């Protein structure tokens, strides 16, 4: 498949070029879900750096150098790796850090999926840049098949998706997670806040506005014990859900759609 610069535009609006004939890219990924996607596109051999949170797929990431976390990036380590391409995300990575890295990394690919369907463009963007469009289209087909099997529940269920405690935090309606839940017609409760990850407090008004609480296994490591205790405390159904399946975009989103379809 032939690509033009018009096709290969990232979330920042930056056009990218297809790697040159014979070019061997050196990729550093600062996004755990995209590290996995890069591997699933058949590009693991070009990954030279990743964060400590990039844990999938295990058989590949163990050999890839760690360069810190998604926010506490080791600039010098990345410089020593001489990457040709750096992949970042608007939510997960700090803008000042990315600006520093842009001083010596030739190509910065910025990602920002806001809804599950954005994965299709993400697959094609990376597939086009790195000349693996056939594998990208395969992932697109798998994603669309999984999406087609996901039938929204009726009537709408009002949920509260919790990502943190002390303080308690949830997600705004324009986040990837909230949009993912809407595929099941599960509407996440909205705090009176402009923040993407608002803080909230438990009170009767909130409880009257929700049908169920969802405790995510990440970024806070909620457990079934937390769910049982909170359910006893609130008198509302509380369910432990797999945070990776509901928040990771990239190739994991395909499995995530299947997981979401299986939640009853």
ABEGO torsion letter per residue (X at the ends): XBBBAAABBBAAGBBBBBBBBGBBBBBBBABAAAAAAAAAAGAAAABABBBAABAOBAAAAAABBBAEBAABBBAAAAAAAGBABBBBBAAABBAAAAAAAAAABABBBBBBBABAAAAAAAAAAAAAAAGAAAAAAAAAAAAAAAAAABBBBOBBBBBBBBABBOBBBBBBAABAAAAAAAAAGBBBBBBBBABABBBBBBBAAAAAABABBBBBAOABBBBAAAAAAAAAAAGBBBBBBBAAAAABBEAAAAAAAAAAAABX
